[in-house]
Amino acid sequence: MLKHIVMWKFAPEAEGKTREENLDYVIGELKKLPAQIPQIRSMQIGKDVLGSEMSYDCGLIVEFDSLDDMRIYKDHPLHAAVSQYVKKVRTDRATVDFYD
């Protein structure tokens, strides 16, 4: 199983929305993807609950059967649309991909 893990820090305000509004929007859009992209085996996403200085605002874990399946997800128009929006509202991103 390939795990794709991403964390984001969001801008206090971007695209006319607050950090919280953008977090809620992005999480809502990402939660729709498993029903629309069959290569996704599982998805977990949520907001940070600690709020420490080292914390990111949001974390995502997506599981795929293979690297090819992850590439299909990455290139899928629905994922690309969310990704483009996130680029406009985030200040930082960290990611790691590994086989479990």
C-alpha positions as CSV (number, residue, x, y, z in Angstrom):
1,M,0.0,0.0,0.0
2,L,1.4,3.4,-1.0
3,K,0.7,6.2,1.6
4,H,0.6,9.8,0.4
5,I,0.8,12.2,3.3
6,V,0.5,16.0,2.9
7,M,0.4,18.8,5.5
8,W,-0.4,22.5,4.8
9,K,-0.2,25.8,6.6
10,F,-2.9,28.1,5.4
11,A,-2.7,31.9,5.0
12,P,-4.7,33.9,7.6
13,E,-6.8,35.3,4.7
14,A,-6.7,34.3,1.0
15,E,-9.2,34.3,-2.0
16,G,-11.5,36.5,0.1
17,K,-11.9,33.9,2.8
18,T,-10.5,33.4,6.3
19,R,-8.1,30.5,7.2
20,E,-11.0,28.6,8.7
21,E,-13.2,29.1,5.7
22,N,-10.5,27.9,3.4
23,L,-9.7,24.9,5.6
24,D,-13.4,23.9,5.6
25,Y,-13.7,24.4,1.8
26,V,-10.5,22.4,1.0
27,I,-11.4,19.6,3.4
28,G,-14.9,19.4,2.0
29,E,-13.7,19.2,-1.6
30,L,-11.0,16.6,-0.8
31,K,-13.6,14.4,1.0
32,K,-15.6,14.2,-2.2
33,L,-12.7,12.6,-4.1
34,P,-12.8,9.0,-2.9
35,A,-16.3,8.6,-4.4
36,Q,-15.1,10.1,-7.7
37,I,-11.6,8.6,-8.1
38,P,-11.6,4.8,-7.9
39,Q,-7.8,4.6,-7.4
40,I,-8.2,6.0,-3.9
41,R,-8.2,3.1,-1.4
42,S,-8.7,5.3,1.7
43,M,-8.5,8.9,2.7
44,Q,-8.2,10.7,6.1
45,I,-8.1,14.4,6.4
46,G,-8.4,16.8,9.3
47,K,-7.5,20.0,11.0
48,D,-4.8,20.3,13.6
49,V,-6.1,20.2,17.2
50,L,-3.0,21.3,19.1
51,G,-2.1,24.6,17.4
52,S,1.6,24.5,18.5
53,E,4.2,26.6,16.7
54,M,5.4,23.5,14.9
55,S,1.9,22.4,13.8
56,Y,0.5,22.5,10.3
57,D,-3.1,23.5,9.9
58,C,-4.3,20.4,8.1
59,G,-3.1,16.9,7.3
60,L,-4.1,14.4,4.6
61,I,-3.4,10.7,4.3
62,V,-4.4,8.9,1.1
63,E,-3.7,5.3,0.4
64,F,-3.2,3.8,-3.1
65,D,-2.4,0.3,-4.4
66,S,0.5,1.6,-6.5
67,L,2.5,4.6,-7.6
68,D,0.7,4.5,-10.9
69,D,-2.6,4.8,-9.1
70,M,-1.3,7.8,-7.2
71,R,-0.3,9.4,-10.4
72,I,-3.8,8.9,-11.8
73,Y,-5.2,10.6,-8.7
74,K,-2.6,13.5,-9.0
75,D,-3.5,14.1,-12.7
76,H,-7.3,13.7,-12.2
77,P,-9.1,16.9,-13.1
78,L,-11.1,17.0,-9.8
79,H,-7.9,16.6,-7.7
80,A,-6.1,19.1,-9.9
81,A,-8.9,21.7,-9.3
82,V,-8.5,21.3,-5.5
83,S,-4.8,21.4,-5.7
84,Q,-4.8,24.6,-7.7
85,Y,-7.0,26.2,-5.1
86,V,-4.8,25.1,-2.3
87,K,-1.8,26.6,-3.9
88,K,-3.5,30.0,-3.7
89,V,-4.4,29.7,0.0
90,R,-1.5,27.9,1.6
91,T,1.8,29.4,2.9
92,D,3.6,26.1,3.3
93,R,3.4,22.4,2.4
94,A,5.1,19.2,3.4
95,T,4.7,15.8,1.8
96,V,6.0,12.3,2.0
97,D,5.1,9.2,0.0
98,F,6.1,5.7,1.0
99,Y,5.1,2.0,0.8
100,D,3.8,0.5,3.9
